[in-house]
Amino acid sequence: MKILLDETAAAWQHKARRFAEEELIPFEVEAEMNGGALPDDVRRRHKKMAMELGFSSMDAPRQYGGLALRHIDQVAVWEQLGRVTNALCWCFSEPHQWMFQACTEEQLKYYVLPLMDGSRKECYAITESESGSDVRIETTATRCSGGYHIDGEKWYVTSANHADYFFLQARLADGPHAGHDAMFLLDKGTAGIEEVRTPLFSHTFDHHHPILSFKHVFVPESNRLGAEGDGMSYSHSWFRHERLMIAARCCGAMARMIEEVTAFAGKRMVGGEPLIDSSWFRPCWPTASRICGHRA
Ligand SMILES: Cc1cc2nc3c(=O)[nH]c(=O)nc-3n(C[C@H](O)[C@H](O)[C@H](O)COP(=O)(O)OP(=O)(O)OC[C@H]3O[C@@H](n4cnc5c(N)ncnc54)[C@H](O)[C@@H]3O)c2cc1C
């Protein structure tokens, strides 16, 4: 299916494409050879450029200095950024629109708006060993003076090695909403948080997905998002936005892969002819041309 972008979305697509092609892709091999990491000065430059291009304020409301882009514009951006390997496009953070409905002014000031100017970085601690697609949280939040104690283990907390705070979902252990979930903003440096291990994935990212344990970790009541019991709805808001943008990145990655494979097959000689002309490669053409717009 071909989706025609209007002028605005096409302009965002173009901007992101240039950033991906000219600034990020040239560093892929270096990142791959270095466990996904790039030198600090390069990382800082990528972050600055991404922020100047407006990528860190795409979803934030205008009254907070954001651009409040339409979803189609944001998808056009993330699709192009998805063309890049090694998660090099994760060089900036961005607040999501739902956070502005969920957070108090204080929370916005200390946690959410700093994502836009790059001074803070968030990560999401939702998943657990038994809680994946079926989100059934076992980590508990037990009421104590001034707040809660968090106890449990969170899996695959992406970017925890770069972040300085978590959005953490926990099940309320007591009080009138016991058994329901709440969402908290939790500073990474808080006592009682430890890394259990960092599982290896098939990609080479500098953003790791560690498993973390939380033992009697204090979080003030003022760091709870919304009301007790609202936790799951905030996770759903995050999923709705983030999963859509993951899908966009996957489309970009797929298009790039087909382009790279096609270019390679055009140059690679097998049995005296380019691979692309061999009889078994031809049936792939209709799919490649549909996805990438190439002529079969
Ligand atoms: C790279 C990566 C980064 C991640 N980052 C984060 C993060 O930052 N924060 C965080 O909290 N979590 C993170 N996760 C966890 C992620 O959200 C979970 O992996 C996801 O929710 C799926 O859960 P699961 O792995 O337990 O798979 P499962 O829920 O066990 O699913 C296994 C398979 O079964 C299928 N399936 C599940 N239920 C059904 C059903 N009812 N009917 C039919 N099929 C079904 C699924 O589609 C899947 O293919 C990350 C995971 C990965 C791989």
The ligand as a Gaussian input file, in Angstrom:
#p B3LYP/6-31G(d) Opt

LIG

0 1
 C       14.415000      -4.947000      22.706000
 C       13.386000      -4.866000      23.790000
 C       13.254000      -3.704000      24.537000
 C       12.304000      -3.638000      25.565000
 N       12.221000      -2.491000      26.308000
 C       11.368000      -2.449000      27.348000
 C       11.316000      -1.288000      28.196000
 O       12.022000      -0.281000      27.958000
 N       10.497000      -1.323000      29.254000
 C        9.691000      -2.375000      29.539000
 O        8.981000      -2.333000      30.527000
 N        9.688000      -3.473000      28.740000
 C       10.514000      -3.541000      27.671000
 N       10.542000      -4.665000      26.860000
 C        9.655000      -5.754000      27.144000
 C        8.522000      -5.849000      26.141000
 O        7.561000      -4.868000      26.395000
 C        7.984000      -7.264000      26.246000
 O        8.990000      -8.087000      25.704000
 C        6.696000      -7.423000      25.517000
 O        5.681000      -6.810000      26.247000
 C        6.352000      -8.900000      25.266000
 O        6.422000      -9.595000      26.473000
 P        7.239000     -10.985000      26.566000
 O        8.628000     -10.761000      26.066000
 O        7.066000     -11.509000      27.952000
 O        6.555000     -11.945000      25.531000
 P        5.240000     -12.840000      25.805000
 O        4.172000     -11.997000      26.413000
 O        5.656000     -14.078000      26.545000
 O        4.845000     -13.211000      24.328000
 C        5.550000     -14.241000      23.585000
 C        4.877000     -14.390000      22.232000
 O        3.518000     -14.858000      22.415000
 C        2.608000     -13.978000      21.760000
 N        1.404000     -13.882000      22.581000
 C        1.300000     -13.350000      23.832000
 N        0.032000     -13.443000      24.279000
 C       -0.677000     -14.046000      23.307000
 C       -2.057000     -14.425000      23.173000
 N       -2.946000     -14.203000      24.148000
 N       -2.431000     -15.033000      22.030000
 C       -1.546000     -15.285000      21.037000
 N       -0.223000     -14.946000      21.100000
 C        0.193000     -14.338000      22.212000
 C        3.323000     -12.639000      21.650000
 O        2.862000     -11.868000      20.556000
 C        4.769000     -13.076000      21.440000
 O        5.028000     -13.370000      20.078000
 C       11.466000      -4.749000      25.827000
 C       11.601000      -5.908000      25.068000
 C       12.535000      -5.985000      24.059000
 C       12.633000      -7.249000      23.247000

